[in-house]
Amino acid sequence: MPQPPRAWQRMLSGRRLDLLDPTPMDIEVEDIAHGLAFVARWNGQTIGDYAYSVAEHSLLVERIYTLQNPKTPAKWQLAALLHDAPEYVIGDMISPVKAAVGPSYSELDARLTAAIHIRFGLPAILPKTVKAAIKRADKVSAWLEAVKIAGFQEAEANKLFGRPASDVLDQISIDLRPPVQVRADYTARHAELLALI
């Protein structure tokens, strides 16, 4: 009788993460930071000597979210940092590919997100207002990335993502750094926020 296809991945921490039934105990921030630091946003179609990683994007989204919501509790800042964490194992698919794949991608993402949230003391499903606020920060990040490093014209980015307020844009920038540096900064920021919860 043939074996069912393997649905787990071995992590560098030694954990074995079941992608179909992830448990919080099999999730480590070091694995997340490592994986995200090596996953390229925009399918790698960005300028610079280093790929713009999902880890770098996540740091930027958390910064934007905090600028837009200065009185937010640290737990929601942590949720913003972790907003794309499942991509450490499922990769970053651009929106057109996600649409083509259909609901199965969203279901896998939701299962991984819930396990990650529980692992770090967050609710499995975020409150709608928090999720919407993180999405707004994500759109600002997408606009900035599109215009600064992914070759979009501002008019095109405005149509796709909406033009962000200039007061936010004045306080943020895009960094292109080696994965090892981004990984360390992601892990450090995670620890800072976790200590505040």
C-alpha positions as CSV (number, residue, x, y, z in Angstrom):
1,M,0.0,0.0,0.0
2,P,1.5,3.4,-1.0
3,Q,2.5,5.8,1.7
4,P,0.4,9.1,1.9
5,P,2.4,12.1,0.7
6,R,4.6,13.7,3.3
7,A,2.8,16.8,4.8
8,W,5.5,17.9,7.3
9,Q,8.7,19.8,7.2
10,R,11.8,19.4,9.4
11,M,12.9,22.8,10.8
12,L,16.4,23.8,11.6
13,S,15.4,23.8,15.3
14,G,14.7,20.1,15.0
15,R,11.0,20.6,15.1
16,R,8.8,18.7,12.7
17,L,5.9,20.9,11.6
18,D,2.8,19.2,10.2
19,L,1.5,21.6,7.6
20,L,-2.0,20.1,7.7
21,D,-2.3,20.0,11.4
22,P,0.2,22.4,12.9
23,T,0.6,22.5,16.7
24,P,1.9,25.6,18.6
25,M,4.6,23.4,20.3
26,D,6.2,22.8,16.9
27,I,6.7,26.5,16.2
28,E,9.9,28.4,17.1
29,V,10.5,32.1,16.4
30,E,14.1,31.2,15.2
31,D,12.6,29.0,12.5
32,I,10.1,31.7,11.5
33,A,12.8,34.4,11.3
34,H,15.2,32.2,9.4
35,G,12.6,31.1,6.8
36,L,11.2,34.6,6.3
37,A,14.7,36.1,5.9
38,F,15.2,33.9,2.9
39,V,11.7,34.2,1.3
40,A,11.7,37.0,-1.3
41,R,8.8,39.4,-1.7
42,W,7.6,40.3,-5.2
43,N,8.9,36.9,-6.4
44,G,12.4,38.4,-6.2
45,Q,11.6,41.1,-8.8
46,T,13.1,43.9,-6.8
47,I,16.2,46.1,-7.3
48,G,19.3,45.8,-5.1
49,D,22.0,43.3,-4.2
50,Y,19.7,41.4,-1.7
51,A,16.2,40.1,-2.1
52,Y,13.6,42.1,-0.2
53,S,12.6,39.4,2.3
54,V,9.3,38.7,4.0
55,A,11.1,39.2,7.3
56,E,12.2,42.8,6.3
57,H,8.6,43.4,5.1
58,S,7.2,42.2,8.4
59,L,9.5,44.5,10.4
60,L,8.3,47.4,8.2
61,V,4.6,46.5,8.6
62,E,5.0,46.4,12.3
63,R,6.7,49.8,12.3
64,I,4.0,51.3,10.1
65,Y,1.2,49.7,12.2
66,T,2.8,51.2,15.4
67,L,3.1,54.6,13.8
68,Q,-0.5,54.5,12.7
69,N,-1.7,53.1,16.1
70,P,0.7,54.7,18.7
71,K,-1.4,53.6,21.7
72,T,-1.8,50.0,20.6
73,P,-0.9,47.2,23.1
74,A,2.3,45.3,22.4
75,K,0.4,42.1,21.7
76,W,-1.1,43.7,18.6
77,Q,2.3,45.0,17.5
78,L,3.5,41.4,17.8
79,A,0.5,40.3,15.7
80,A,1.6,42.9,13.0
81,L,5.1,41.5,13.1
82,L,3.8,37.9,12.7
83,H,1.2,38.8,10.0
84,D,3.0,36.9,7.3
85,A,4.7,34.3,9.6
86,P,3.1,31.3,7.9
87,E,5.1,32.1,4.8
88,Y,8.2,30.7,6.6
89,V,7.0,27.3,5.4
90,I,4.5,28.0,2.6
91,G,6.4,30.8,0.9
92,D,5.2,34.2,-0.4
93,M,2.8,33.9,-3.2
94,I,1.9,37.1,-5.1
95,S,-1.9,37.9,-5.0
96,P,-2.6,36.7,-8.6
97,V,-1.2,33.3,-7.7
98,K,-3.2,33.1,-4.5
99,A,-6.3,33.9,-6.4
100,A,-5.5,31.1,-8.9
101,V,-4.8,28.5,-6.2
102,G,-8.1,29.3,-4.5
103,P,-9.4,28.7,-1.0
104,S,-7.0,25.9,-0.1
105,Y,-4.1,28.3,0.3
106,S,-6.2,30.5,2.6
107,E,-7.2,27.5,4.7
108,L,-3.6,26.4,5.1
109,D,-2.5,29.9,5.9
110,A,-5.3,30.2,8.6
111,R,-4.3,26.9,10.3
112,L,-0.7,28.0,10.5
113,T,-1.6,31.5,11.6
114,A,-3.7,30.1,14.4
115,A,-1.0,27.8,15.7
116,I,1.6,30.6,15.5
117,H,-0.7,33.0,17.4
118,I,-1.4,30.5,20.1
119,R,2.4,29.7,20.5
120,F,3.1,33.3,21.3
121,G,0.1,34.1,23.5
122,L,-2.1,35.8,20.9
123,P,-5.7,34.8,20.1
124,A,-5.9,32.2,17.3
125,I,-8.1,34.6,15.4
126,L,-7.4,38.3,15.8
127,P,-10.2,40.8,16.4
128,K,-11.5,42.2,13.1
129,T,-10.5,45.8,14.0
130,V,-6.9,44.7,14.7
131,K,-6.8,42.6,11.6
132,A,-8.1,45.6,9.5
133,A,-5.5,47.9,11.0
134,I,-2.7,45.5,10.2
135,K,-4.0,45.2,6.7
136,R,-3.9,49.0,6.3
137,A,-0.3,49.0,7.4
138,D,0.4,46.1,5.0
139,K,-1.0,48.2,2.1
140,V,1.2,51.2,3.0
141,S,4.2,48.8,3.0
142,A,3.1,47.3,-0.4
143,W,2.8,50.8,-1.9
144,L,6.2,51.8,-0.7
145,E,7.8,48.5,-1.8
146,A,6.1,48.7,-5.2
147,V,7.3,52.3,-5.9
148,K,10.7,52.2,-4.3
149,I,12.0,48.7,-5.2
150,A,9.6,46.8,-7.4
151,G,9.5,49.0,-10.5
152,F,5.9,50.3,-10.2
153,Q,4.9,53.9,-11.2
154,E,3.2,55.8,-8.4
155,A,-0.1,56.1,-10.4
156,E,-0.1,52.3,-10.8
157,A,0.7,51.7,-7.1
158,N,-2.0,54.3,-6.1
159,K,-4.6,52.3,-8.1
160,L,-3.6,48.9,-6.6
161,F,-2.8,49.9,-3.0
162,G,-4.1,53.5,-2.4
163,R,-1.7,56.3,-1.8
164,P,-0.5,56.4,1.8
165,A,-0.5,59.6,3.9
166,S,2.7,61.5,3.5
167,D,3.3,61.8,7.2
168,V,3.7,58.1,7.5
169,L,5.9,57.9,4.3
170,D,8.2,60.5,5.8
171,Q,9.0,58.3,8.8
172,I,9.7,55.0,7.0
173,S,12.1,53.6,4.4
174,I,12.9,50.4,2.6
175,D,16.0,48.5,3.7
176,L,17.8,45.8,1.6
177,R,20.1,43.9,3.9
178,P,21.7,40.5,4.1
179,P,19.4,37.7,5.4
180,V,21.5,37.1,8.5
181,Q,21.0,40.7,9.6
182,V,17.3,40.7,8.9
183,R,16.9,37.4,10.7
184,A,18.6,38.8,13.8
185,D,16.5,42.0,13.8
186,Y,13.3,40.0,13.4
187,T,14.2,37.7,16.3
188,A,15.2,40.7,18.5
189,R,12.0,42.6,17.8
190,H,9.9,39.5,18.5
191,A,11.7,39.2,21.9
192,E,11.2,42.9,22.7
193,L,7.5,42.7,22.0
194,L,7.0,39.4,23.8
195,A,8.6,40.8,26.9
196,L,6.0,43.7,26.9
197,I,3.0,41.4,26.8
